[in-house]
Amino acid sequence: MNIEELAAEIGATVVVPGQDVASIERVYAGDRVSDLLNHAGQGTLIVSNLPGTQLARLADLMDLPALCLVDGAAAEPAAAAAGLRGTAVLVSRAGLFETCGLIYRCLQQERCT
């Protein structure tokens, strides 16, 4: 599933579209940069409540297709930095738990069709 389709399905706003139409192969949610570093990789969508340049650096380092910030977080620092590197930035109005549930349901439905 590509990022734009996923964002539409979960009701997230695409703040930065990213350079390419990337595919999501894996999702990891967390709020500690060390955990994100251990579990992120190519094709991984990171879901977090950390709206800062640390996430943009993580996206660049791990070549992530997208970041999803939760709770309607202001994405200005992360969006500016990530956009320069081609990483899409989404903002979900829901909290971390609910956003993960929506993503899970969406990805499970895709596998069944």
N, C-alpha and C positions, 0 to 999 in steps of 0.2 A: 504494500500500500504506500502510495506516495504521501508526502507531507501535507500537501494542500487538501487531499481527500480526507486524511485523518483529522486535520484541523476542523474541516466542515462537519464531520461526523460527531466530534466531541464538543462542538460549540466554542472552539478557541479562535482567537484572533491571530492572524499571521502578521506580525510586526515587521519582520524581515523575511522575504520569500526565499532567500538563498539563491545560489547561482544556477544549480541544476535541479531537475526534478529527481530528487533522491528517494530511495526506497528505505523504509524502516524494516529492519530485520530483527531488532531486539529493543527492549525498553528497560531502562533502569531508573529508579527513583531514589533520591537521597538528598541529604542536606550537609554532608561532610565531603569536602573536596577530596580527601584521601580515599574515601569509599568510591567516589565517582571515578577517580583515576584507576582504581583496581578493577572496576567493572565496565568501563566504557571501551568502545572500540568502533571500528568502521561499521556503519549501518545502525548504530545505537542512538536511540532518542533518549536524551537525558531529561527527566522531569524533576524539577527542584524548586525550592522557595528561596534560592540564593540569587537575587538579581544583581550581579556585580561583574566586574571585569574578570574575576577568577573563572567564571563559567566560560567566558569567551576564550580565555587562554586554554582552558581544558578542551574546548571544542577544536581549537587550532591544533593543539598537541595530539589529540586523539583522532583527528579528521572526522568529526561527528557531522552527520547530516542536519541535525536539528537539536534545539534546546526548547523545552516547554516550561515556562515559569507559571506558577500557580497563584491563586488568591488575587488575581487581577494585578499582580505586581507590576510596578513601573519598570519597563524594560530598557530605558534609555542607555545606561552604560553598557549593558550586555549587547543590546541591539546594534549600537554603533560599532563596537569592536567585532562582534561576530559577523556582521554584514560585510565587513571588509574582507573577511576570510571565506565567505560563501556559505556560512552556516545559517540555516533558517532559525528564526526565533518566533515561538508561539507564546501566547499568553492565554491561560485558562482562567475563567472567573471562579471556578470551583477550587476547593482545597486539594492538597496533595493526594489524600486517600480517594476522594471522589474522582479526581482526574485520572488516576491510575485505573480505577474501576471502569470508567468510560473507555479508556484506551484498550483495556483488556477485552471488554465486550466487543468493541469494534473489530479488533484483530481476530478474535475467535470467530465472529460472523464471517469474516473474509475467508478464513480457512475452510468454512463449511459450505461456501458457495462455489 
